[in-house]
Amino acid sequence: METYRAKPRIRPSPTAGHGILYSAGLRISELLELKPGDINESRNLIRVRQGKGRKDRYTLLLRPRHSFATHLLEQGTDIKIVKELMGHNNIKTTERYVHIA
């Protein structure tokens, strides 16, 4: 008989969970699916597996979703790169998160 073992998932404390949501611009569903190997602290990257739209993507440890995009653009990051980091299909979706004065 084969024994089933669930792959370990990260179960952060509420404070740590909020920190990851805040710093990486993750959706709650994406946070709940994180596994220990998905966080690469040395490169400040988080691998999001099967996020919204069932897409895999990488994101940086930075700020909340709307600030995340704005912060990157203010630093000169191309909006197409921000679109990919946010996991958006359409550039118009990314533009909604961006508040440029």
Secondary structure, DSSP 8 states (H G I E B T S, - for coil): -------------HHHHHHHHHHHT--HHHHHT--GGGEEGGGTEEEE-S-GGG--EEEES-S-HHHHHHHHHHTT--HHHHHHHHT-SSHHHHHHH----
